[in-house]
Amino acid sequence: MSRFDPRGKANRALLAGVSEYDHTAPDPQGVAGQLPAVRHNRTTLEDALHRGGVFGAGEVRTLASPAPDDFTGALRRACREARGLLLLYFAGHAVTSTSGNELHLQMRTARVLTGHGLPGSVSFSQVLGELAESHAEQVVVILDCCYAGNAAGIWHRFDDPKRKKHKILLLMSVQPNRCILGGDADVATPFTRELTRALDAGGDVWLSELYAAVKERMAAAKYRAEDDDPQRPQALAPPWDPEADVLLAAGPAMPPPPLAGDPWLLRLRALLTRGAGEGSGRKGGTPRTGASGTGAGEAGAPNAGAGRAGGREGGTRKTGASGTGAGEARGRKAGAGEAGVGEADAPNAGAGEAGGREGLAPGTGVRKARARKSAARSGRIVPAVLLALLVTGAGGYGILALTGESAPCGPSLELRVLTDPDLEPVVRAAADAYVTSDANTTGDGCRRSGVTVNSAGAVAVVTALGERTDAWQQPREDDNPQRDIGPQPDVWIPATRADVDRVTSAAAREDRVFARLEPQDGPLAYSPVVLAVPKARGAGLDPTGRSLAELHADLERADAATELHRSDPESTDSALLATVGLYGDEPGARGAAHARAAERRLARTARPEPSAARLLCTLPGDHAVDGRSTALVPEFLLKTGIGCHPATRVPRVAAYPDDVPGLEPAFVRVRWEDGDRDAEARDDAVDRFRTWLTGTDGRTVLGEHGFRSATGERGLLDAASAPEGLAESVRPARRADPSTMDRALERYGNAHGPGRVLFLLDSSGSMAGRWDGSSGGPGILKQTLPGLGGEDEYGVWAVHGTGDRTHTTLLTFGTHERSAAEQALDKAEVRDAEADPSGALRDALDFMRERGTDERPQLIVYLTDGEDDGRLTGKALEDVVDRARGAGAPVAMVSLSSSGCDQGRPAPRIAEAGRGRCLDVGDDLVPALHDEVARTGTGEE
């Protein structure tokens, strides 16, 4: 990405500020309060953008307290219209899920329901999905809300097969798992106030400079988040690349605003002079309100809550005391909430410390111990109207609880768990169950720890833990695992213990490592990698005791249209283990040939899916494809991976190849050098989570998701609810071997690297009428060249002559610029001679076999009119067919005759022997041949 100046392009800015809410406390389903300061956010930022000169007339749109449909509709419109820069700004309440893996932006109609209900909210993942598909060249997202910093983790985990999310940059008002205060009703919130001042600084204001200026201004002003934490704005991946920046303003400098007394302090001083008795002693009356309209609680009653924002006295809080309305302090008299504190900028940080329950945000920091002790010493309760002002800050983002007794829960430590993409839904479900369990709850009803779960590609994780721990702990601009993978984990749950050995082996070659792995003995559970077969095709298939090759061969014999699918072996261990079974373990050139052949047996896809669950959800998009497709996936997904396309999904049964290792998830403690600031508490939290996960409750969750026992006959942990088509017990295949996995991965990379293609162009006299133009022989080959890239090797032979010499070279075999290849084909001529296709094909097969000692994909293309097929009969044909079977290079037979691929002709026999294709003019010949070449090459387009 280059330095981006959007001036003169079709830009759009969408500013959504939710200052008014339909449901607020004391409604138990309401958010904590109104946000009058956000009104100023909308107007001041809109004015600053207009002054900045980047956005033209009509390109800035504000949304005043929109409902979810209004917000998403306006967002989609902006995504359609923007061609240059798209800026999205949101200010309002926000909550996170229990695990912290999702951020919910709360619109005007937002409510907070018991369990996982958050009607009236829009998830940040949904927002990212819309932005990634936008037509804009660059997207900047600015969030001024509680937990804004959590958006970066969601960006990292966002499933982006088309790699579009990298055009999206984030600017966030606070660190992860922090809640912020709302400022004053008479001015904008602190972050947006400093943001607009930086935009008005004059001259060119680039995003990197804006971030630095806002960060410096906020540090100098000593703005505080909840729990008296410093409020530090965040960006997605500082330090910024000077060449990867976006211009946001280019206008004249604005004079600074006139100095004035802080209106909040003026009101506070006035209230303090009124005496402490006002509003106290009322029982059951309507609570007074502060500027935000949030009730201050029954101030005269013992154990008063924070503005009734906590819900019922002496009960469970439905909404937290912060503006997110997300905490729940179990069993506390005043419902004071819990808070995330951690230091996002400190080593080993990145996940914060969080509380919260019932699918809502980690709680909300409603404590001020000094104020509480002072109130207790004075023997009286703060007047209701003053308490309302203090707890809302006239903004409602965060509430400071001032109570006379009953100390609230302290902030809970947050564990960071990293796992395989296939396992992430299971581990997250287990973490959510653990977080709300009695095992994670103190005798006072407080949460001991939170658990944040994220996943990353298995290969990337193994590489980072083995070779990049220094960069993970101290990220660099060009090497940043915190950006590419996520925060440093406390716990790693790989899909197989072999990954631990792979990391250990890689780390042994490093001069210094900054992370130490401590794997627990024994796997957590077991799930075989199976061939998921459509039920209609699985009838009569012996599902056990056979190799993967045998199972697939049986299915192909039953129906040649059967397709085989696999997800990305670089992303998940299940796909890599399936690849081990596909390739076998033959050494040398024979093994390389097996790898090439295996990759060609797989169904053609533009890009492999990043997880097996995603694969199973993609297939039903085409019912015909779903019905003829088998998929290599972990068995547990046949129970839980069915939450997509329920109307069209084809029922599947499992076949159990005995040469594909299964998944045996391991629990691994990760210790980081210099990460011992809270080592004792963190060790205790990890031990408690491990004990729960390996105990009855943890096994129950694993069983519900389709896992088997890790020992014995590998019976299903929850056999009662097992779907039809699964075996009661299975004999496990051999365990995953680290060296075999590494070898399969290397072969996979080679098989998808630069390819080799040898074109044979029939240049005999009979081709004269099929030579010129785009439909002639040279023209057809020219149209396949875009499927080849600069690292692919290819050449062109002109086939003519019936003696010892059956061809001449038009283009030498090697790498080429496309223009050079096109010029060579332009010079090709029809020869006044017959052709010997059998001799030319034998020479070509021998030529490619000599070069096929590695896994690089290969292809022979023979284009002919078929007029010389008389020389492809009898012994000559059998010789070519035999060589094609063992050459390891598929042969695409391309006939310019409409009957060239008819049954009994030589072309289909040769193509079938070499696992290639036969194409004639009855097919869509040019696109089909282009696809064959592109599948072998790396392509320029």
Secondary structure, DSSP 8 states (H G I E B T S, - for coil): ---B--TTS--EEEEEE----SSBTTSTTSBS---THHHHHHHHHHHHHHHHSSS-TT-EEEEES--HHHHHHHHHHHHHH-SSEEEEEEES-EEE-TTS--EEEE-TT----SSS--TTEEEHHHHHHHHHTSS-SEEEEEEESTTTTHHHHHHHH---TT--GGGEEEEESS-TT--B----TTS--HHHHHHHHHHTT-EEEEHHHHHHHHHHHHHHHT-BBGGG-B---EESS-S--TTS-BEEEEE-----------HHHHHHHHHHTT-S-TTTT--SS---B-TT--B---TTSTT--STTTTBSTTS-BSS-SSTT-----TT-SS---------TTSTT-SS------TTS-S----B-HHHHHHHHHHTS---HHHHHHHHHTTT-S---B--SS-------EEEEEEE-TTTHHHHHHHHHHHHTSGGGB-TTS-B-EEEEEEE--HHHHHHHHHH-HHHHHS-BTTB-HHHHT-S--SEEE-SSTHHHHHHHHHHTTSS--SEEEEE-SS-S-BB-EEEEEEHHHHTT---SSB-HHHHHHHHHHH-TT-EEEE--TTT-HHHHHHHHHHH----HHHHHHHHHHHHHHB---SS--SSHHHHHHHGGGSHHHHHHEEEEEETTHHHHS--S-TTT---EEEE-BTTS--B----EEEEETT--TTHHHHHHHHHHHHHHHHSHHHHHHHHHTT-B-SSTT--BTTGGG--TT--SS--------HHHHHHHHHHHHHHTSS-EEEEEEE-SGGGGGG-SSTTSHHHHHHTTGGG--TT-EEEEEEE-BSSS--EEEEEEEE---HHHHHHHHHT----SS-B-HHHHHHHHHHHHHHH-SSS--EEEEEEE-STTGGGSSHHHHHHHHHHHHHHSS-EEEEESSTTTTSTTSHHHHHHHHTT--EE-TTS-HHHHHHHHHHHHS----
